Amino acid sequence: MTDIDSSKKAYLFLHGNMNLHEKMLKSIASNGFKKENAIMGNPKQAGEVGDYMIQLWPPGPNPDHIKVQKITAVEQCEPEGVIGVWKGVSKEDLFKIKIE
């Protein structure tokens, strides 16, 4: 398991599955993240290098895990659709958390 910097922000992407928000918070907290640093992802504001992008995966009605990624680069870009400015964010896959 990768070491987590719990002082960094964790941007959550639920892909429309708001019913899994609390379950996701509990799961990431048990894997080293602080709930108070968990922020809903916003297409108008990307995170910073070193922050985390945490997504229910795969997107859609039946995700089966949580994908944890670390932001490695952020480039200015024109916002695109629901992805918005996150289009310019590069990230590295760290690990997966099974949804129980």
C-alpha positions in Angstrom: 0.0 0.0 0.0 1.2 3.5 -0.8 1.8 6.0 2.0 -0.8 8.7 2.0 -0.1 12.3 2.9 -3.2 12.9 5.0 -2.6 16.6 5.0 -3.4 16.8 1.3 -6.8 17.4 -0.2 -8.7 14.4 -1.6 -11.1 15.4 -4.5 -14.1 13.0 -4.7 -15.8 12.0 -7.9 -19.0 10.0 -7.4 -20.1 10.0 -11.0 -23.8 10.6 -10.0 -23.8 8.0 -7.2 -24.5 10.3 -4.3 -26.0 7.4 -2.4 -22.4 6.1 -2.0 -20.9 9.3 -0.6 -20.9 8.3 3.1 -19.6 4.8 2.2 -16.9 6.3 0.2 -15.9 8.6 3.0 -15.7 5.7 5.5 -13.6 3.7 3.0 -11.1 6.4 2.3 -10.8 7.3 6.0 -10.0 3.6 6.8 -7.2 3.9 4.2 -5.4 6.9 5.7 -7.3 9.9 4.4 -8.9 12.6 6.7 -12.6 13.1 6.1 -12.1 16.9 6.7 -9.8 17.0 3.6 -12.3 15.3 1.3 -13.8 17.7 -1.1 -16.3 17.1 -3.9 -14.6 17.5 -7.3 -15.6 20.6 -9.1 -15.3 21.0 -12.9 -14.3 24.7 -12.4 -11.4 24.1 -9.9 -8.8 21.4 -10.3 -6.6 20.2 -7.5 -2.9 20.8 -7.1 0.2 18.6 -7.6 0.4 16.2 -4.6 -3.4 16.2 -4.0 -5.5 13.1 -4.6 -8.3 12.3 -7.1 -10.6 9.6 -5.7 -13.3 8.2 -8.0 -16.0 5.6 -7.8 -15.1 3.2 -10.6 -16.2 2.4 -13.2 -18.4 5.5 -13.8 -22.1 4.6 -14.1 -24.8 3.0 -12.0 -22.7 0.0 -10.6 -19.2 1.0 -9.5 -17.4 -1.9 -7.8 -14.3 -0.1 -6.4 -12.8 3.2 -5.5 -9.8 4.3 -7.6 -7.2 6.4 -5.7 -4.9 8.6 -7.8 -2.3 11.2 -7.0 -2.1 14.4 -9.1 1.3 14.6 -10.8 0.8 17.7 -13.0 -1.8 20.4 -13.6 -1.8 22.3 -16.9 -4.0 25.3 -17.8 -6.7 24.3 -20.3 -10.0 25.2 -21.7 -12.8 23.5 -19.6 -14.4 20.7 -21.5 -17.9 19.3 -20.7 -18.5 17.8 -17.2 -14.7 17.2 -16.9 -14.1 20.9 -16.9 -10.5 22.0 -16.0 -9.7 18.5 -14.8 -8.9 17.8 -18.4 -5.5 19.3 -17.8 -4.8 17.2 -14.7 -2.3 14.3 -15.0 -2.4 11.6 -12.3 -0.9 8.4 -11.2 -2.9 5.4 -10.2 -2.0 4.4 -6.6 -4.5 1.7 -5.5 -8.0 0.5 -5.4 -10.4 0.1 -2.6 -13.2 -2.6 -2.9 -16.7 -1.2 -2.3 -18.3 -3.4 0.4 
